[in-house]
């Protein structure tokens, strides 16, 4: 696989389609985070409520900073954990798209440490990320597993390596630093 395969994924993402791709620890399902319809389709594939927002992943925090409130946050510690597999829960601003915001008015954000995922985010903007598996099934650790789960329901399958196979991102509260998912 080469740059042309990544380019195919980027074209599909710009067209509002869903891509299965490697992330830090598992294969994920992704689409452009600012595309409400594509995010809804991912929620349907995962059989999860559209009211349960996804993690928003970026190549650079500047891609999403207007959507989160940093006024009560020690951003130094957060910035030191990125790029990487650390996801942080921030208070959302009014600029945050409502489908990316939880009932508690928060938003989950990660600056990815996965080089290929970062190139996708750099090319198409913020993306949502969720593990490539139906509800109650183990996350896919390779493209074959992802394809077995979703078949033609996913528009494009991008192969690549995982950084740390089997380890999903850690999730922490940006205000307190407490681990929500270790």
Helices and strands as residue ranges (DSSP letters): H 3-14, E 19-22, E 27-32, H 36-46, E 55-58, G 61-63, G 65-67, E 68-69, H 75-80, E 86-92, G 98-100, E 106-111, H 115-124, E 127-131, H 143-150, G 151-153, E 156-157, E 170-173, E 179-181
